[in-house]
Amino acid sequence: MNVEEEPKQKRAERLSEIGELKLRIGTTRKQVAVIGEVIARYGSAQKELLVVRAERKRTRQEAQLRYQLARLNKTAASLEALCETG
């Protein structure tokens, strides 16, 4: 191989590597963007699910409270509270 050709060949190889790396970087950026979208969608879906669960729990607690208040003897409770306060 000629002394002049060897550096030219190495340069061409490096330029080829640069091209391949640019393609890999582009592909990786697209993959990262897709993963980011999945995270955003999953995160918002998860957040919505948590809100729905909290709403159900609160509704159940409110129903239990209404039931307990309906069963409560308000006169006896008032008298008991007055006796406790002295």
Order of alpha helices (4+ residues) and beta strands (2+ residues): alpha-alpha
